[in-house]
């Protein structure tokens, strides 16, 4: 897999594994790789081998039993395969770990199995069936990148699809125990290279252990050169010996030398977090923290639960750039993440529908752009595909005027109801009020409210819209308010039902509860909350431009399309100058301007100074009109940072979202 212009692997689908189902030496059928001519496991004793080599070799039963850290125990693996090792580790954790302990699994896979093959392979182990079902229910699309799965309230799995060494270089996290697995070095020598062992060492915590079934000389030499101490111990079955070991003093992470300002603050104790802002960014952050056992106070000026039924719908979709860039990578990761998150959070689909989204190409220029996009990004058709006008009309349920990109995994969501449900997560307490000032000290943070009350918290997450920059600590972060108005129409009988959310200059989802939502206007710099008849007229015009046949059907059914008769909703979002969200620790802007002032004279003179932040203060903001595709992922990112977990994005994408990125850009440009 070649490197893209932004220094990361291409934004593309993965080649899935080709399996042969042959009978093993016991006469029973077992999965075998057709590409590497090697078995995934022995049906007769594969699980026993996993328990001996990886669980026993890393002393996991006793380490789980004695685990007292607030952070999760983290296992890293160099080849996920069928997932047998990870499911066995999870089963071992459930038996031995204290009730409050958590487990985080990180596994790479260059050739992921398709869901059907995975199900067939894991069906061999009936006592793992409920664990296998949790894995299968969230099994991700074969797209390069990080895919987070919530297997259990205490167990998280991050699947890193791609080359093992390449993925570990991009990993932002530390490992306690390694499962050094994969097809035999003689079958897959490309994986067992020095760069793999070096990446393992760089991502290890001090004292991290490893275990592997092989004693190949190249493996022993590679581990030793990377800093691991190894020893031979009795192997399993016919394998006389295997390797175990540890690394006492892992190397310093050198990736931050080029950008020391993005170094995350050292973890602080966290038992209580205050989240400011009850919209999607704040509510999803509150829920993510509460799932980790953190007590959360969610503060907002408005009580969304008191608003009643608004019939408002939002679209979970993205518009990706023709050329690969980090913003597109982040939003595609967010789209896939949000879809899995919704399926897990609301499997009954009370709050959303997996409708898919059509992006219309209403001009020759847009048609050419979409064609170039697909040529540059060979993604699975289950993620995005190009449809001609006839096929697009068929999935839309109404005639559309041209070709389109179809995102089958996209959806529509009831955002207010979703926020209300998130705010009701166990461990989250809602407090209506307005925070006017923040004061940090060595013990945590004091939040001053408009009514004179003062609240205390260990850490704080700021997750409002444009008002997120209203504190002294965040004043240097550029945020622009953007006013948008959605129009709503009660549908008469006989109107065709849309089969997709349809987007062009605006969007229109399938009607919910007999009400059609369409829009939305886009007015940067405006904050007026009042509905405008002119905006309803603009939304009607955009609807007619994108779906003229649908508008004719509305008129034929007797719908009143007079702008003055429409109702709607006005919202004010926030956007950053580069249109990517802010998600991460809040930088100390004054300190950054002092520490990195030399960049204004010479951008190549990078000071060896770690970025200073307002410790314990975080932000998730500037989600704009794509918040459904970014806010849940950013919530998970912040919760992982706060709780000292591996992060759900590659390090370059974590840096892309860092709230201090604009400060560095302005320094370099002399602003």
C-alpha positions as CSV (number, residue, x, y, z in Angstrom):
1,X,0.0,0.0,0.0
2,X,1.6,3.2,-1.1
3,X,1.8,6.4,0.9
4,X,-0.6,9.3,0.1
5,X,0.4,12.9,-0.3
6,X,-0.3,13.7,3.3
7,X,2.2,11.1,4.5
8,X,-0.4,8.5,5.5
9,X,-1.6,5.3,3.7
10,X,-4.2,5.9,1.0
11,X,-7.8,6.5,1.9
12,X,-9.0,3.2,0.5
13,X,-10.7,-0.1,1.0
14,X,-8.8,-3.2,2.2
15,X,-8.2,-6.4,0.3
16,X,-10.1,-9.0,2.4
17,X,-8.7,-12.4,3.3
18,X,-9.3,-15.3,1.0
19,X,-10.0,-18.5,3.0
20,X,-9.8,-22.1,2.2
21,X,-11.8,-24.4,4.5
22,X,-9.7,-27.5,4.7
23,X,-9.7,-30.4,7.1
24,X,-6.9,-30.3,9.6
25,X,-4.9,-33.2,10.9
26,X,-7.7,-34.2,13.1
27,X,-10.1,-34.5,10.2
28,X,-12.1,-31.4,11.2
29,X,-12.6,-28.3,9.0
30,X,-10.6,-25.2,9.9
31,X,-9.9,-21.9,8.2
32,X,-6.7,-21.5,6.2
33,X,-5.3,-18.5,4.3
34,X,-5.3,-19.0,0.6
35,X,-2.7,-16.2,0.2
36,X,-0.2,-17.4,2.9
37,X,-1.0,-21.1,2.8
38,X,-1.1,-21.2,6.6
39,X,-3.8,-21.9,9.2
40,X,-5.5,-19.3,11.4
41,X,-5.8,-21.8,14.2
42,X,-6.2,-25.6,14.7
43,X,-9.8,-26.5,15.3
44,X,-8.6,-29.3,17.6
45,X,-6.5,-27.2,20.0
46,X,-6.4,-23.6,18.7
47,X,-8.0,-22.2,21.8
48,X,-5.7,-24.1,24.1
49,X,-2.7,-22.8,22.2
50,X,-3.9,-19.2,22.5
51,X,-4.4,-19.6,26.2
52,X,-0.9,-21.2,26.6
53,X,1.0,-18.9,24.4
54,X,-0.6,-15.5,24.7
55,X,-2.5,-15.5,28.0
56,X,-0.1,-17.6,29.9
57,X,3.0,-16.2,28.2
58,X,2.0,-12.7,29.3
59,X,0.9,-13.9,32.8
60,X,-2.6,-12.3,32.1
61,X,-4.6,-14.2,34.8
62,X,-2.5,-12.9,37.6
63,X,-2.0,-9.4,36.1
64,X,-5.7,-9.0,35.6
65,X,-6.4,-10.1,39.1
66,X,-4.1,-7.5,40.6
67,X,-5.0,-4.6,38.3
68,X,-5.9,-1.5,40.3
69,X,-5.2,1.3,37.8
70,X,-8.0,3.7,36.8
71,X,-6.9,3.4,33.2
72,X,-7.6,0.2,31.3
73,X,-5.2,-2.7,30.9
74,X,-4.1,-2.5,27.2
75,X,-3.2,-5.5,25.0
76,X,-1.7,-5.0,21.6
77,X,-1.7,-7.6,18.8
78,X,0.1,-7.8,15.5
79,X,-2.5,-9.9,13.6
80,X,-6.3,-10.0,14.4
81,X,-7.2,-12.9,12.1
82,X,-10.3,-14.5,13.4
83,X,-10.2,-12.6,16.7
84,X,-9.8,-15.8,18.7
85,X,-6.9,-14.3,20.8
86,X,-8.8,-11.2,21.7
87,X,-12.0,-13.0,22.6
88,X,-10.0,-15.4,24.8
89,X,-8.3,-12.4,26.5
90,X,-11.7,-10.9,27.1
91,X,-13.0,-14.2,28.6
92,X,-9.9,-14.4,30.8
93,X,-10.4,-10.7,31.9
94,X,-14.0,-11.4,32.9
95,X,-12.9,-14.3,35.1
96,X,-10.0,-12.7,36.9
97,X,-10.2,-8.9,36.8
98,X,-11.9,-6.8,39.5
99,X,-15.3,-5.5,38.7
100,X,-14.2,-1.9,38.3
101,X,-11.3,-2.8,35.9
102,X,-11.4,-2.1,32.2
103,X,-9.7,-3.8,29.2
104,X,-8.6,-2.1,26.0
105,X,-7.7,-4.3,23.0
106,X,-5.6,-3.0,20.1
107,X,-5.1,-5.2,17.0
108,X,-3.8,-4.7,13.5
109,X,-5.0,-6.6,10.4
110,X,-3.8,-6.1,6.8
111,X,-6.3,-8.6,5.4
112,X,-9.5,-8.5,7.4
113,X,-12.0,-11.3,7.0
114,X,-15.4,-10.7,5.6
115,X,-18.2,-10.9,8.2
116,X,-19.5,-14.2,6.8
117,X,-16.1,-15.9,7.0
118,X,-15.5,-14.5,10.5
119,X,-18.9,-15.8,11.7
120,X,-18.1,-19.3,10.3
121,X,-14.6,-19.3,11.9
122,X,-15.9,-18.3,15.4
123,X,-18.8,-20.7,15.3
124,X,-16.3,-23.4,16.1
125,X,-16.2,-22.2,19.7
126,X,-19.8,-22.2,21.0
127,X,-18.8,-21.0,24.5
128,X,-17.5,-17.8,22.9
129,X,-20.8,-17.3,21.0
130,X,-22.0,-14.2,22.9
131,X,-18.6,-12.5,22.6
132,X,-18.4,-13.4,19.0
133,X,-21.8,-11.9,18.4
134,X,-20.7,-8.6,20.0
135,X,-17.8,-8.6,17.5
136,X,-19.8,-9.5,14.5
137,X,-22.5,-7.0,15.2
138,X,-20.0,-4.2,15.0
139,X,-17.6,-5.7,12.4
140,X,-16.4,-2.7,10.4
141,X,-16.2,-2.0,6.7
142,X,-12.9,-3.0,5.2
143,X,-11.5,0.5,5.1
144,X,-7.9,1.4,6.1
145,X,-7.8,3.1,9.5
146,X,-8.9,2.8,13.1
147,X,-12.3,1.3,13.9
148,X,-13.4,1.4,17.6
149,X,-15.8,-1.3,18.8
150,X,-17.5,-1.4,22.2
151,X,-17.6,-5.1,23.0
152,X,-18.8,-4.8,26.5
153,X,-19.3,-2.0,29.1
154,X,-15.7,-2.8,30.3
155,X,-14.1,-3.9,27.1
156,X,-13.1,-1.8,24.0
157,X,-11.5,-3.1,20.8
158,X,-9.6,-0.9,18.4
159,X,-9.1,-2.5,15.0
160,X,-6.3,-0.9,13.0
161,X,-6.8,-2.1,9.4
162,X,-3.5,-2.0,7.5
163,X,0.1,-3.2,7.6
164,X,1.0,-4.0,11.2
165,X,4.2,-2.0,11.5
166,X,2.6,0.9,9.6
167,X,-0.4,1.0,11.9
168,X,1.7,0.8,15.0
169,X,3.8,3.7,13.9
170,X,0.5,5.7,13.6
171,X,-0.9,4.4,16.9
172,X,-1.3,7.1,19.7
173,X,-1.3,4.9,22.8
174,X,0.8,2.6,25.0
175,X,0.6,-1.2,25.4
176,X,0.9,-3.3,28.5
177,X,1.1,-6.7,26.9
178,X,1.8,-7.8,23.3
179,X,0.4,-10.8,21.4
180,X,3.0,-11.1,18.7
181,X,0.9,-13.2,16.3
182,X,0.5,-13.6,12.6
183,X,1.2,-16.2,10.0
184,X,4.6,-18.0,10.4
185,X,7.7,-15.9,9.5
186,X,8.4,-18.4,6.7
187,X,5.0,-17.8,5.3
188,X,4.7,-14.1,5.8
189,X,8.3,-12.7,6.1
190,X,7.1,-9.2,5.1
191,X,5.4,-8.7,8.5
192,X,8.2,-10.0,10.7
193,X,10.6,-7.1,10.0
194,X,12.7,-4.9,12.3
195,X,10.3,-2.0,11.8
196,X,7.5,-4.1,13.5
197,X,9.6,-4.7,16.6
198,X,10.8,-1.1,16.7
199,X,7.2,0.1,16.5
200,X,6.2,-2.3,19.3
201,X,9.0,-1.0,21.5
202,X,8.1,2.6,20.8
203,X,4.4,2.0,21.8
204,X,5.2,0.0,24.9
205,X,4.8,1.1,28.5
206,X,7.8,0.4,30.8
207,X,7.7,-3.2,31.7
208,X,5.4,-4.2,28.8
209,X,5.5,-7.9,28.1
210,X,5.2,-10.0,24.9
211,X,4.6,-13.6,23.9
212,X,4.9,-15.3,20.6
213,X,4.7,-18.9,19.4
214,X,7.8,-18.6,17.1
215,X,11.4,-18.9,18.0
216,X,12.7,-17.9,14.6
217,X,16.1,-16.4,14.7
218,X,15.0,-13.2,12.8
219,X,12.4,-12.7,15.4
220,X,14.8,-13.0,18.3
221,X,17.3,-10.7,16.7
222,X,14.6,-8.1,15.9
223,X,13.2,-8.1,19.4
224,X,16.6,-7.8,21.0
225,X,17.6,-4.9,18.7
226,X,14.4,-3.1,19.5
227,X,15.1,-3.3,23.3
228,X,13.1,-6.4,24.3
229,X,14.6,-9.0,26.5
230,X,13.5,-12.5,25.4
231,X,13.7,-16.0,26.8
232,X,12.7,-19.4,25.5
233,X,9.9,-21.2,27.4
234,X,8.1,-24.4,26.7
235,X,5.8,-24.2,23.7
236,X,2.4,-25.7,23.0
237,X,1.8,-29.1,21.6
238,X,4.4,-30.1,19.0
239,X,6.1,-26.7,19.3
240,X,8.9,-27.4,21.8
241,X,9.7,-23.8,22.5
242,X,8.2,-20.3,22.3
243,X,9.3,-16.8,23.3
244,X,8.2,-14.5,26.0
245,X,9.9,-11.3,27.4
246,X,9.5,-7.7,28.3
247,X,10.9,-4.2,27.6
248,X,12.1,-2.4,30.7
249,X,12.9,1.0,29.2
250,X,11.0,1.7,26.0
251,X,12.5,4.4,23.7
252,X,11.2,8.0,23.8
253,X,8.6,8.7,21.2
254,X,10.4,10.7,18.6
255,X,7.3,11.6,16.5
256,X,6.8,14.8,18.5
257,X,10.2,16.3,17.6
258,X,8.7,18.0,14.6
259,X,5.7,19.3,16.4
260,X,6.3,19.3,20.2
261,X,3.4,21.7,20.7
262,X,0.9,18.8,20.1
263,X,2.3,16.7,23.0
264,X,-0.6,15.8,25.2
265,X,-0.5,16.9,28.9
266,X,0.4,14.2,31.4
267,X,-2.7,12.4,32.7
268,X,-4.3,13.8,35.8
269,X,-6.6,12.1,38.3
270,X,-10.2,12.2,37.1
271,X,-13.3,11.3,39.1
272,X,-15.5,14.2,38.3
273,X,-15.7,16.1,35.0
274,X,-17.9,19.1,34.2
275,X,-19.0,19.3,30.6
276,X,-20.2,22.8,29.4
277,X,-22.7,22.5,26.6
278,X,-25.6,20.1,26.2
279,X,-25.7,19.8,22.4
280,X,-24.3,16.8,20.5
281,X,-20.7,17.6,21.2
282,X,-21.2,18.0,25.0
283,X,-23.8,15.2,25.5
284,X,-21.8,12.7,23.6
285,X,-18.7,13.6,25.6
286,X,-20.6,13.3,28.8
287,X,-21.9,9.9,27.9
288,X,-18.4,8.7,26.8
289,X,-16.9,9.7,30.1
290,X,-19.7,8.2,32.1
291,X,-19.3,4.9,30.4
292,X,-15.8,4.9,31.8
293,X,-17.0,5.3,35.4
294,X,-16.4,9.1,35.5
295,X,-19.0,11.2,37.3
296,X,-20.2,14.0,35.0
297,X,-22.0,17.2,35.5
298,X,-23.5,18.4,32.2
299,X,-24.2,22.1,32.2
300,X,-26.3,24.0,29.6
301,X,-28.4,27.2,29.4
302,X,-31.2,25.1,27.9
303,X,-32.9,21.9,29.1
304,X,-33.4,20.1,25.8
305,X,-35.6,17.5,27.5
306,X,-38.2,20.2,28.1
307,X,-38.5,21.2,24.5
308,X,-40.9,18.5,23.6
309,X,-41.3,17.0,20.1
310,X,-39.7,19.2,17.4
311,X,-39.7,16.7,14.5
312,X,-36.2,18.0,13.7
313,X,-33.9,15.7,11.7
314,X,-30.2,15.9,11.0
315,X,-28.2,14.1,8.3
316,X,-25.2,11.9,9.1
317,X,-23.2,12.4,6.0
318,X,-19.9,13.8,4.7
319,X,-18.6,15.5,1.6
320,X,-15.0,14.3,1.0
321,X,-12.3,16.1,-1.0
322,X,-11.2,14.8,-4.4
323,X,-7.6,14.7,-3.2
324,X,-6.7,12.8,0.0
325,X,-6.2,15.1,3.0
326,X,-6.5,14.8,6.7
327,X,-9.8,16.5,7.0
328,X,-11.4,14.0,4.6
329,X,-9.7,11.1,6.5
330,X,-11.1,12.5,9.8
331,X,-14.7,12.9,8.5
332,X,-14.7,9.4,6.8
333,X,-13.5,7.9,10.1
334,X,-16.2,9.9,11.9
335,X,-19.0,8.7,9.5
336,X,-18.1,5.1,10.0
337,X,-17.6,5.6,13.8
338,X,-21.0,7.4,14.1
339,X,-22.8,4.6,12.3
340,X,-21.4,1.9,14.6
341,X,-22.0,4.2,17.6
342,X,-25.7,4.7,16.7
343,X,-26.2,0.9,16.1
344,X,-24.7,0.2,19.5
345,X,-26.4,3.1,21.4
346,X,-29.8,2.7,19.9
347,X,-30.2,-0.7,18.2
348,X,-34.0,-0.3,18.1
349,X,-33.5,2.8,15.9
350,X,-35.8,5.1,17.9
351,X,-33.5,8.0,17.3
352,X,-32.2,7.4,13.8
353,X,-32.7,5.5,10.6
354,X,-30.1,3.8,8.3
355,X,-31.5,5.6,5.3
356,X,-28.2,6.2,3.4
357,X,-27.5,9.5,1.7
358,X,-27.4,10.5,-2.0
359,X,-25.1,13.4,-3.0
360,X,-26.5,14.7,-6.2
361,X,-24.3,16.0,-9.0
362,X,-26.4,18.8,-10.6
363,X,-23.7,20.2,-12.8
364,X,-21.0,18.9,-15.1
365,X,-18.4,20.3,-12.8
366,X,-19.8,18.3,-9.8
367,X,-20.1,15.2,-11.9
368,X,-16.4,15.4,-12.9
369,X,-15.5,16.1,-9.2
370,X,-17.3,12.9,-8.1
371,X,-15.7,10.8,-10.8
372,X,-12.3,12.0,-9.8
373,X,-13.1,11.4,-6.1
374,X,-13.9,7.7,-6.8
375,X,-10.9,7.3,-9.0
376,X,-8.6,8.6,-6.2
377,X,-10.4,6.7,-3.4
378,X,-11.1,3.0,-4.1
379,X,-13.5,2.6,-1.2
380,X,-15.9,-0.4,-0.8
381,X,-19.3,0.1,-2.5
382,X,-20.9,-0.5,0.9
383,X,-19.3,2.9,1.9
384,X,-19.7,4.9,-1.3
385,X,-20.6,4.2,-4.9
386,X,-21.5,6.2,-8.0
387,X,-25.1,5.8,-9.4
388,X,-26.4,7.0,-12.7
389,X,-29.6,9.0,-12.8
390,X,-31.8,5.9,-13.2
391,X,-30.2,4.0,-10.3
392,X,-30.1,7.1,-8.1
393,X,-33.8,7.6,-8.8
394,X,-34.6,4.0,-7.8
395,X,-32.9,4.3,-4.4
396,X,-34.3,7.8,-3.8
397,X,-37.8,6.8,-4.4
398,X,-38.4,9.7,-6.7
399,X,-36.9,10.9,-10.0
400,X,-33.6,12.8,-9.6
401,X,-32.1,15.0,-12.3
402,X,-28.7,13.4,-12.6
403,X,-26.1,11.0,-11.3
404,X,-25.1,10.9,-7.6
405,X,-22.7,9.5,-5.0
406,X,-24.5,7.1,-2.8
407,X,-23.4,6.5,0.8
408,X,-25.3,3.4,2.0
409,X,-23.9,3.6,5.5
410,X,-25.1,7.2,6.1
411,X,-28.3,8.0,8.0
412,X,-30.7,10.5,9.4
413,X,-30.9,11.3,13.1
414,X,-33.3,13.0,15.6
415,X,-30.6,15.3,17.2
416,X,-32.6,16.8,20.1
417,X,-33.9,13.4,21.2
418,X,-30.4,11.9,20.8
419,X,-28.9,14.6,23.1
420,X,-31.7,14.1,25.6
421,X,-31.0,10.3,25.7
422,X,-27.3,10.9,26.0
423,X,-27.8,13.3,28.9
424,X,-29.8,10.6,30.7
425,X,-26.8,8.2,30.7
426,X,-26.1,6.7,34.1
427,X,-23.4,8.8,35.8
428,X,-24.4,12.1,34.1
429,X,-26.2,14.8,36.1
430,X,-27.8,17.7,34.2
431,X,-27.5,21.2,35.6
432,X,-29.3,24.1,33.8
433,X,-27.2,27.3,34.0
434,X,-24.7,29.4,32.3
435,X,-21.0,29.2,33.1
436,X,-19.4,32.6,33.0
437,X,-15.8,32.0,34.2
438,X,-13.3,29.2,34.7
439,X,-10.5,29.1,37.3
440,X,-8.0,26.4,37.3
441,X,-5.6,25.4,40.1
442,X,-3.6,22.4,41.2
443,X,-6.7,20.7,42.6
444,X,-8.9,21.1,39.6
445,X,-11.3,23.7,38.3
446,X,-13.9,26.1,39.7
447,X,-16.8,27.0,37.4
448,X,-18.6,30.3,38.2
449,X,-22.3,30.3,37.1
450,X,-24.4,33.3,36.2
451,X,-26.6,32.7,39.2
452,X,-23.6,33.1,41.6
453,X,-23.1,29.4,42.3
454,X,-19.6,27.9,42.0
455,X,-19.1,24.3,41.0
456,X,-15.9,22.3,41.4
457,X,-14.6,19.5,39.1
458,X,-11.3,17.7,38.5
459,X,-11.4,18.5,34.8
460,X,-13.6,20.5,32.4
461,X,-14.8,19.9,28.8
462,X,-16.0,23.0,26.8
463,X,-18.4,21.8,24.2
464,X,-20.6,24.8,23.3
465,X,-21.0,26.4,19.8
466,X,-19.5,29.9,19.1
467,X,-19.7,30.7,22.9
468,X,-17.0,28.1,23.5
469,X,-14.4,30.8,22.8
470,X,-16.0,33.0,25.5
471,X,-13.6,32.1,28.3
472,X,-10.3,33.7,28.9
473,X,-8.6,30.3,28.3
474,X,-10.2,29.8,24.9
475,X,-10.3,33.4,23.6
476,X,-7.4,32.8,21.2
477,X,-9.3,30.0,19.4
478,X,-11.0,31.5,16.3
479,X,-14.6,30.5,16.0
480,X,-17.2,31.9,13.7
481,X,-20.9,31.6,14.3
482,X,-23.0,30.3,11.4
483,X,-26.8,30.7,11.4
484,X,-28.8,28.0,9.7
485,X,-32.6,27.7,9.2
486,X,-34.4,24.4,8.5
487,X,-37.9,24.5,7.0
488,X,-40.7,22.0,8.0
489,X,-43.8,21.0,6.1
490,X,-46.7,18.8,7.3
491,X,-47.2,16.3,4.5
492,X,-50.6,15.6,3.0
493,X,-51.6,12.1,2.0
494,X,-50.2,10.6,-1.2
495,X,-46.7,12.1,-1.2
496,X,-44.0,9.7,-2.4
497,X,-41.7,8.4,0.4
498,X,-38.1,9.3,0.0
499,X,-35.8,6.3,0.3
500,X,-32.6,8.3,1.0
501,X,-31.5,11.6,2.5
502,X,-30.9,13.6,-0.6
503,X,-28.2,16.3,-0.6
504,X,-27.1,19.0,-3.1
505,X,-26.9,22.6,-1.9
506,X,-29.2,21.6,0.9
507,X,-30.6,18.3,2.3
508,X,-33.9,16.6,2.7
509,X,-34.4,13.4,4.7
510,X,-37.3,11.0,4.4
511,X,-40.2,12.5,6.3
512,X,-40.6,11.5,10.0
513,X,-43.9,11.5,11.8
514,X,-45.6,13.1,8.7
515,X,-43.3,16.1,8.8
516,X,-40.7,16.9,6.0
517,X,-37.5,18.7,7.0
518,X,-35.5,20.5,4.4
519,X,-32.8,23.1,4.2
520,X,-30.7,24.5,5.5
521,X,-29.6,28.1,4.9
522,X,-26.0,29.0,5.7
523,X,-25.2,32.5,7.0
524,X,-21.7,32.9,8.4
525,X,-21.4,35.6,11.1
526,X,-25.1,35.7,11.9
527,X,-26.8,34.8,15.2
528,X,-30.4,36.0,14.8
529,X,-32.6,33.3,16.3
530,X,-35.8,34.4,14.6
531,X,-37.3,32.5,11.7
532,X,-37.2,34.3,8.3
533,X,-39.6,34.0,5.5
534,X,-36.8,34.7,3.0
535,X,-35.0,31.6,4.4
536,X,-38.0,29.4,3.9
537,X,-38.2,30.7,0.3
538,X,-34.5,29.9,-0.2
539,X,-35.0,26.4,1.2
540,X,-37.9,25.8,-1.1
541,X,-35.9,27.0,-4.1
542,X,-33.1,24.6,-3.2
543,X,-35.5,21.7,-2.8
544,X,-36.9,22.4,-6.3
545,X,-33.5,22.6,-7.8
546,X,-32.4,19.3,-6.4
547,X,-35.7,17.3,-6.5
548,X,-38.0,19.0,-9.0
549,X,-40.1,15.8,-9.4
550,X,-40.6,15.6,-5.7
551,X,-41.7,19.3,-5.5
552,X,-44.2,18.6,-8.3
553,X,-45.5,15.6,-6.3
554,X,-45.9,17.8,-3.2
555,X,-48.0,20.3,-5.2
556,X,-50.1,17.6,-6.8
557,X,-50.9,16.2,-3.4
558,X,-52.1,19.6,-2.2
559,X,-49.1,20.7,-0.1
560,X,-49.0,24.4,0.7
561,X,-45.6,25.6,-0.4
562,X,-46.1,29.2,0.4
563,X,-43.0,30.3,2.4
564,X,-45.1,32.3,4.9
565,X,-47.0,29.1,5.8
566,X,-43.9,27.0,6.6
567,X,-42.5,26.5,10.1
568,X,-39.0,25.7,11.0
569,X,-36.0,25.8,13.3
570,X,-33.1,28.2,13.6
571,X,-29.7,27.0,14.9
572,X,-26.4,28.8,15.4
573,X,-23.4,26.5,14.9
574,X,-19.7,27.3,15.0
575,X,-17.0,26.8,12.5
576,X,-13.2,27.0,12.6
577,X,-11.3,28.8,9.8
578,X,-10.2,25.5,8.3
579,X,-13.6,23.9,8.7
580,X,-12.3,21.0,10.9
581,X,-13.4,20.7,14.6
582,X,-11.3,21.5,17.6
583,X,-10.9,18.4,19.8
584,X,-8.2,18.1,22.5
585,X,-6.5,20.0,25.3
586,X,-6.9,23.8,25.4
587,X,-3.5,25.4,24.7
588,X,-2.0,28.2,26.8
589,X,-2.0,30.7,24.0
590,X,0.3,33.2,25.8
591,X,2.8,30.5,26.6
592,X,2.8,29.1,23.0
593,X,3.4,32.6,21.5
594,X,6.4,32.9,23.8
595,X,7.8,29.4,23.5
596,X,7.4,29.2,19.7
597,X,8.0,32.8,18.7
598,X,11.1,31.7,16.7
599,X,8.8,30.1,14.1
600,X,7.8,33.5,12.8
601,X,11.4,34.0,11.7
602,X,12.2,30.5,10.6
603,X,9.6,27.8,10.6
604,X,12.3,25.1,10.4
605,X,13.7,26.1,13.9
606,X,11.5,24.0,16.0
607,X,12.1,24.6,19.7
608,X,12.6,21.5,21.9
609,X,9.8,22.7,24.2
610,X,6.7,20.6,25.0
611,X,3.4,22.5,24.4
612,X,2.0,24.1,27.5
613,X,-1.8,23.6,28.1
614,X,-4.4,24.6,30.6
615,X,-4.1,21.3,32.4
616,X,-7.4,19.5,32.8
617,X,-9.2,21.8,30.3
618,X,-10.5,20.3,27.1
619,X,-12.6,21.4,24.1
620,X,-14.8,19.8,21.5
621,X,-16.2,22.6,19.2
622,X,-16.4,23.9,15.7
623,X,-18.4,20.9,14.4
624,X,-20.4,23.1,12.0
625,X,-23.0,21.3,9.8
626,X,-21.2,17.9,10.0
627,X,-21.5,17.4,13.7
628,X,-23.2,14.1,13.4
629,X,-20.1,12.8,11.6
630,X,-17.6,14.4,14.0
631,X,-18.9,15.0,17.5
632,X,-19.3,11.4,18.6
633,X,-15.8,10.5,17.4
634,X,-14.4,13.7,19.1
635,X,-16.2,12.7,22.3
636,X,-14.5,9.3,22.2
637,X,-11.2,11.0,21.5
638,X,-11.4,13.4,24.4
639,X,-12.6,10.6,26.8
640,X,-9.7,8.5,25.7
641,X,-7.2,11.4,26.3
642,X,-8.7,12.1,29.7
643,X,-8.7,8.5,30.8
644,X,-5.2,7.6,29.4
645,X,-6.3,5.2,26.8
646,X,-5.1,4.5,23.2
647,X,-6.8,7.0,20.9
648,X,-9.4,6.1,18.3
649,X,-7.5,8.0,15.5
650,X,-4.1,7.9,14.0
651,X,-1.7,10.4,15.6
652,X,-1.5,12.7,12.5
653,X,-5.3,13.0,12.6
654,X,-5.2,13.7,16.4
655,X,-2.8,16.5,15.6
656,X,-5.1,17.7,12.8
657,X,-7.9,18.2,15.4
658,X,-5.7,19.8,18.0
659,X,-7.1,23.2,19.2
660,X,-3.7,24.8,19.0
661,X,-3.1,24.2,15.3
662,X,-4.2,27.7,14.3
663,X,-1.9,29.3,16.8
664,X,1.1,27.6,15.2
665,X,-0.1,28.5,11.7
666,X,-0.5,32.1,12.6
667,X,2.9,32.2,14.2
668,X,4.6,30.7,11.1
669,X,2.7,33.2,8.9
670,X,3.7,36.1,11.1
671,X,0.2,37.0,12.2
